[in-house]
């Protein structure tokens, strides 16, 4: 090795930073902060995380479809009206009722009639 | 050794005073190692904090009978390696996509140490780290191999390439 590089490396040996007296306090503060932020992923073993993530994604996709995709009749308007049997979704969409009867309200009405 | 063993067992059980004692006892070593690769105090401090956070996140993996300082040195060197690679990628990206500045004053010619420093910074971290560990930290090839998780032959090859490349950059045989 050439002399200038040797001198350079010798000079580098002298260049050392040392921790200040509060370094350990800062590290421990970050350790505590990290513990409080431990989320659900920290509880799941690393090997099962992909499976868990995939299952969670499927579940969220199902919920999103249920919530955001509107219910549409499976048959045409006239066919559905003429058929004797209607699906609940068709009955709701084609009957013209704004709100389907609430079960509790229905029970109260039946009670009053019986009395 | 007994000191390490007891501290590690307590730290693994979540004892904060043991964790704090580990930080106090080993932070000078971690700082010294990081100082070999980074020149700003802020960088050294940030990386030292990261090293201890990684250590406590993986404390379960430490076997109390294992050589703990060696294990910690490996975590430290790996952290430096990751950071050096990130810095290198950022620098390359800035050179390609960043704004172009025309210096108003011609840059001063660096002295011999400056040239050596620039040449060393230009080396790939894969070559730079073993060279610094050998020449500055005065580690043996075996220790470097253990710290970097390489074979001794691999370390020797990297040292040879690093020296050859440095000589090429500095224009010396």
Interface residues (C-beta under 8 A of the other chain):
Chain A: X1 X2 X4 X5 X7 X8 X9 X11 X12 X13 X15 X16 X17 X18 X19 X23 X24 X26 X27 X28 X30 X31 X32 X34
Chain B: X16 X19 X20 X23 X24 X27 X28 X31 X32 X34 X35 X36 X39 X41 X44 X45 X48 X49 X52 X53 X56 X57 X112 X113 X115 X116 X117 X132 X135 X136 X163 X166 X167 X170 X172
